[in-house]
Amino acid sequence: MTTAPADSIPRSAVLALSLAAFGSGISLRLTDALLPLFAREFGITLGHAANAITAFSVAYGLSQLFFGPVGDRFGKYRVIAWACAACALTTMLCGLAQGFAQLEFARLLAGATAAAIIPLSMAWIGDVVPYDKRQPVLARFLIGQILGLSAGVFVGGFAADHLSWRVPFFGIALGYIAISAALFAINRQLPAHARVLNRVEGHAVRRVVSEFGQVLARPWARVVLLTVFLEGAFLYGAFAFIATHLHEHFGLPLAAAGSTLMLYGFGGLLFAVASATLVRRLGEVGLTMYGGLLLAASLLVIGVAPVWWWAVPGCFVAGLGFYMLHNTLQINATQMAPERRGAAVASFASSFFLGQAVGVAVYGALVAHIGTHAVIASGALGVLLVALTFSRLRARRMVAPA
């Protein structure tokens, strides 16, 4: 595929996608700080309450396999706009849930509808921005997701201490309505090459199998997908319990715990601002190696800290390290199969969120037996091994491309 020139793309196009990513991010992390409240209000264990996260992540991950080819077929930007409209409905259902079983189901639907936003946005940017300029643009786009992830934990904690847990779901639904309207308006202004790409015909199921088969047939694609699966499992399996850890072990109010975790997003913002310099000085190998080291060290500090405020620098540096590592993996994802970029990036996002679902489910089952200290520390070790292995493989590939 020939990447289209970016000059003819309205500046508001990426901004609107970033706002959609904000909605996706806040939806994903909203329930992290609400887990202790769910456990008390619904009379369930902490591990059971974590199903509110797992349900969203499973649906989000599996739905990538559907939205990637759909975006290629009908136009990525338009599909994102329709997905935001659907997110407004499913998020509203979360707020209306009358029991935890209904909340789990609504979160499943919310994850399925939000699944289109991040991967199709990344793939669309890959279509319209040349590769040598793509990483800073992706970093700026991800500011929305970063802020959303931070806001999600904070809003969830604030709601747990001062509001009903239903209130943030209603607010997010209203936000999705506004974002969807903006995306539809901008889509009508896009040049033709940015609205519909890779239009293909044929039987839908065969087309999906064929497109993902073409991605998986490439050895480097399999390396990237396995790496991001393990990254999601170790990192977010541990991350989901940090707010609970600060609340239960140090007596920190959930609103304060959520505020502390917001610093994770600020660390990501630092990467977004400094991404061009970091990419130039460290390259992909250095970004993944040092990013993994920073992320693992930060998680370990949070997990073994004798006082809660160690989590303040820990969360900030963890955010910087994560985006150094993950943004590099995303760049590799956009180039795994350029002629099937929608399917390739969807595979990447699917692997990442299925990894998260597995990690949260496993750690949710273990947390009652080994405690949050061990959960967070083991996540740090796993992330370190994943990052160093990928860095070594990336360096080998640069010397002798596969």
C-alpha positions in Angstrom: 0.0 0.0 0.0 1.2 3.5 -0.8 0.9 5.8 2.2 -1.0 8.9 1.3 0.4 12.4 1.9 -0.7 13.8 5.2 -0.9 17.4 4.1 -4.5 17.1 2.9 -5.8 15.7 6.2 -7.6 18.2 8.5 -5.7 18.8 11.7 -8.9 18.2 13.6 -9.0 14.6 12.3 -6.3 13.3 14.6 -7.6 15.4 17.5 -11.1 13.9 17.2 -9.5 10.4 17.2 -7.6 11.3 20.3 -10.8 12.4 22.0 -12.3 9.0 21.0 -9.3 7.3 22.5 -9.9 9.3 25.7 -13.3 7.8 25.9 -11.9 4.3 25.3 -9.2 4.8 27.9 -11.5 6.1 30.6 -14.0 3.3 30.0 -11.2 0.7 30.3 -9.7 1.9 33.6 -12.9 3.3 35.3 -13.6 0.1 37.3 -10.0 -0.4 38.7 -10.6 1.8 41.7 -14.2 0.6 42.1 -13.3 -3.0 42.8 -13.4 -2.7 46.6 -16.8 -0.9 46.4 -18.2 -3.6 44.1 -17.0 -6.2 46.5 -18.8 -4.5 49.4 -22.0 -3.4 47.6 -22.6 -6.7 45.8 -21.3 -9.0 48.5 -18.6 -10.7 46.3 -14.9 -11.3 46.6 -12.3 -8.9 45.2 -11.4 -11.5 42.6 -15.0 -11.8 41.5 -15.3 -8.0 41.3 -12.3 -8.0 39.0 -14.5 -9.6 36.4 -15.8 -6.1 35.6 -12.3 -5.5 34.1 -11.9 -9.0 32.6 -15.3 -8.9 30.8 -14.4 -5.6 29.1 -10.9 -6.8 28.1 -12.1 -10.1 26.7 -14.7 -8.5 24.6 -12.4 -5.7 23.5 -9.7 -8.2 22.5 -11.9 -10.6 20.6 -13.8 -7.9 18.8 -10.6 -6.7 17.2 -10.8 -9.7 14.9 -14.1 -8.3 13.6 -13.4 -4.6 13.4 -10.0 -4.8 11.6 -11.4 -6.1 8.3 -14.6 -4.1 8.7 -12.5 -0.9 8.9 -10.6 -1.9 5.8 -13.9 -2.6 4.0 -16.0 0.3 4.9 -13.5 3.0 5.9 -11.7 3.2 9.2 -12.8 6.7 10.2 -16.5 6.1 9.6 -16.4 2.8 11.5 -14.8 4.6 14.5 -17.6 7.2 14.4 -20.3 4.5 14.5 -18.4 2.6 17.2 -18.5 5.7 19.4 -22.2 6.0 18.9 -22.6 2.4 20.0 -20.3 3.0 23.0 -22.7 5.7 24.3 -25.5 3.0 24.5 -23.4 0.3 26.0 -21.8 2.6 28.6 -25.3 3.8 29.6 -26.3 0.2 30.1 -23.4 -0.2 32.6 -24.8 2.7 34.7 -28.3 1.2 34.6 -27.2 -2.3 35.8 -29.2 -3.6 38.7 -26.9 -6.4 39.8 -23.3 -7.5 39.3 -24.2 -10.1 36.7 -25.9 -7.3 34.7 -22.9 -5.1 35.1 -20.6 -7.8 33.9 -22.7 -8.3 30.8 -22.9 -4.6 30.1 -19.1 -4.3 30.5 -18.8 -7.1 28.0 -20.9 -5.1 25.5 -19.0 -1.9 26.3 -15.7 -3.6 25.6 -17.0 -5.0 22.3 -18.1 -1.6 21.0 -15.0 0.3 22.2 -12.8 -2.2 20.4 -12.8 -0.3 17.1 -11.4 2.9 18.4 -7.7 2.5 19.2 -6.7 -0.1 16.6 -8.6 1.5 13.7 -7.3 4.9 14.6 -3.7 3.6 14.6 -4.3 1.9 11.3 -5.8 5.0 9.8 -2.8 7.1 10.9 -0.6 4.4 9.4 -2.5 4.8 6.1 -2.2 8.6 5.8 1.1 9.4 7.6 4.5 8.3 6.2 6.5 5.8 8.3 9.3 8.2 9.1 6.9 10.7 10.6 4.5 8.2 12.1 5.8 7.6 15.6 5.5 11.3 16.8 1.9 11.5 15.3 1.0 8.2 17.0 2.4 9.5 20.3 0.3 12.7 20.0 -2.8 10.7 19.2 -2.2 8.5 22.2 -2.3 11.6 24.5 -6.1 11.1 24.5 -5.8 7.5 25.5 -3.2 8.3 28.2 -5.3 11.0 29.7 -8.3 8.7 29.5 -6.5 5.9 31.4 -5.5 8.4 34.1 -8.9 10.0 34.3 -10.6 6.6 34.5 -8.8 5.6 37.6 -9.3 9.0 39.2 -13.0 9.3 38.3 -13.6 5.7 39.6 -11.9 6.5 42.9 -13.7 9.8 43.3 -17.1 8.2 42.6 -16.3 5.4 45.1 -15.7 7.9 47.9 -18.1 10.7 47.0 -20.7 9.7 44.3 -22.6 6.7 43.1 -20.6 4.3 41.0 -23.3 4.8 38.3 -22.6 8.5 37.8 -19.4 8.2 35.7 -20.9 5.8 33.3 -23.7 8.3 32.5 -21.1 11.1 32.0 -18.9 9.0 29.7 -22.0 8.0 27.6 -22.8 11.7 27.0 -19.2 12.3 26.0 -19.3 9.5 23.5 -22.4 11.1 21.9 -20.5 14.4 21.3 -17.4 12.6 20.0 -19.4 10.5 17.6 -21.0 13.6 16.1 -17.6 15.3 15.7 -16.2 12.2 13.9 -19.1 12.0 11.5 -18.7 15.7 10.6 -14.9 15.4 10.0 -15.3 12.2 8.0 -17.3 14.1 5.4 -14.4 16.6 5.1 -11.8 13.9 4.5 -10.3 13.4 1.0 -11.4 10.2 -0.7 -8.1 8.3 -0.1 -8.5 8.8 3.7 -12.1 7.7 3.9 -12.1 4.3 2.2 -9.0 2.1 1.7 -8.5 -1.6 0.8 -12.1 -2.1 -0.4 -12.4 -5.8 -1.1 -15.2 -8.1 -2.0 -16.0 -11.7 -1.3 -17.4 -13.8 1.5 -17.0 -12.0 4.8 -15.8 -15.0 6.9 -13.3 -16.2 4.3 -12.0 -12.7 3.9 -11.4 -12.4 7.7 -9.7 -15.7 7.9 -7.6 -14.9 4.8 -6.5 -11.5 6.1 -5.5 -12.6 9.6 -3.8 -15.7 8.0 -1.7 -13.3 6.0 -0.7 -11.5 9.1 0.1 -14.6 11.2 2.1 -16.1 8.3 4.8 -13.6 9.0 7.4 -14.7 11.6 8.0 -11.1 12.9 4.3 -10.5 13.3 4.1 -13.6 15.5 6.9 -12.2 17.7 5.2 -8.8 18.0 1.8 -10.4 18.8 3.2 -12.7 21.5 5.2 -9.9 23.0 2.3 -7.6 23.4 0.1 -10.4 24.8 2.6 -11.1 27.5 3.1 -7.3 28.1 -0.6 -6.9 28.7 -0.9 -10.0 30.9 2.0 -9.1 33.3 1.6 -5.3 33.3 -2.2 -4.9 33.6 -2.7 -8.0 35.6 -0.7 -6.2 38.3 -1.8 -2.7 37.5 -5.5 -3.5 38.1 -4.8 -4.1 41.8 -2.5 -1.1 42.5 -5.4 1.1 43.7 -6.7 -1.7 45.8 -3.2 -2.3 47.2 -2.9 1.4 48.3 -6.4 1.4 49.8 -6.1 -1.9 51.7 -2.5 -1.7 52.9 -2.1 2.0 53.6 -5.7 3.0 54.3 -5.5 5.5 51.4 -9.0 6.6 50.3 -9.9 5.3 46.8 -10.1 8.9 45.5 -6.5 9.5 46.6 -5.4 6.1 45.3 -6.9 7.0 41.9 -5.2 10.4 42.0 -1.9 8.7 42.6 -2.4 6.4 39.6 -3.1 9.5 37.4 0.6 10.1 37.5 1.0 7.0 35.3 -0.7 9.0 32.6 1.5 12.0 33.2 4.5 9.8 32.7 3.0 8.8 29.4 2.5 12.5 28.5 6.2 13.1 29.1 6.9 10.4 26.5 4.4 11.9 24.1 6.1 15.3 24.4 9.6 14.0 24.2 9.0 11.1 21.8 10.8 12.6 18.8 14.0 13.1 20.9 13.8 9.7 22.5 13.2 8.0 19.2 16.2 9.7 17.7 18.6 9.1 20.6 17.5 5.6 21.7 16.0 4.0 18.6 13.6 1.1 18.9 16.0 -1.2 20.6 16.9 1.3 23.3 13.3 2.4 23.8 12.1 -1.2 24.5 15.1 -2.0 26.7 15.1 1.1 28.9 11.4 1.3 28.8 11.1 -2.2 30.2 13.7 -1.5 32.9 11.9 1.7 34.0 8.5 0.0 34.0 9.7 -3.1 36.0 11.7 -1.0 38.6 8.7 1.2 39.1 6.2 -1.7 39.6 8.6 -3.3 42.1 8.9 -0.1 44.1 5.1 0.2 44.3 4.8 -3.5 45.3 7.4 -3.5 48.1 7.1 0.1 49.3 6.9 0.5 53.1 4.9 3.8 52.8 2.2 4.8 50.2 3.9 7.8 48.8 6.6 5.7 47.1 3.8 5.0 44.6 3.9 8.7 43.5 7.2 8.6 41.6 6.6 4.9 40.9 3.4 5.5 39.0 5.0 8.4 37.1 8.1 6.5 35.9 6.0 3.5 35.2 3.9 5.5 32.7 7.0 6.8 31.0 8.5 3.3 30.8 5.3 1.7 29.5 4.9 4.1 26.6 8.5 3.8 25.7 8.0 0.1 25.3 4.4 0.0 24.0 4.6 2.8 21.5 7.6 0.9 19.9 5.5 -2.2 19.7 2.7 -0.2 18.1 5.0 1.1 15.5 6.0 -2.4 14.6 2.4 -3.4 14.5 1.5 -0.7 11.9 4.2 -2.2 9.6 3.7 -5.9 10.1 1.5 -6.2 7.0 1.0 -2.8 5.3 -1.3 -4.1 2.7 -3.6 -5.5 5.5 -2.9 -2.9 8.1 -6.4 -2.9 9.6 -6.2 -6.6 10.3 -2.6 -6.4 11.5 -3.3 -3.6 14.0 -6.5 -5.3 15.1 -4.5 -8.5 15.7 -2.1 -6.4 17.8 -4.8 -4.8 19.9 -6.6 -8.1 20.3 -3.4 -9.8 21.6 -2.8 -6.9 24.0 -6.3 -6.9 25.5 -6.7 -10.7 25.7 -3.4 -10.6 27.5 -4.9 -8.1 29.9 -7.9 -10.3 30.4 -5.8 -13.3 31.1 -3.5 -11.4 33.5 -6.4 -9.9 35.5 -8.2 -13.2 35.7 -5.1 -15.1 36.9 -4.0 -12.4 39.4 -7.6 -12.1 40.5 -7.6 -15.8 41.4 -4.3 -15.5 43.1 -4.6 -12.2 45.0 -6.5 -13.7 47.9 -3.7 -16.3 48.4 -0.5 -14.3 47.7 -1.6 -10.8 48.3 -1.2 -7.6 46.3 2.5 -7.2 47.2 3.4 -10.4 45.4 1.0 -9.8 42.5 2.6 -6.4 41.7 6.1 -7.7 42.1 5.6 -10.7 39.8 4.1 -8.4 37.2 7.3 -6.3 37.4 9.5 -9.4 36.8 7.3 -10.6 33.9 7.4 -7.2 32.1 11.2 -7.0 32.5 11.7 -10.4 30.8 9.3 -9.5 28.0 10.9 -6.2 27.3 14.5 -7.4 27.3 13.6 -10.4 25.1 11.9 -8.2 22.5 14.8 -5.7 22.5 17.3 -8.4 21.8 15.1 -9.8 19.0 14.6 -6.4 17.5 18.3 -5.7 17.5 18.9 -9.1 15.7 16.3 -8.3 13.1 17.9 -4.9 12.4 21.2 -6.6 11.6 19.7 -9.4 9.6 16.0 -8.6 8.6 13.7 -11.6 8.3 
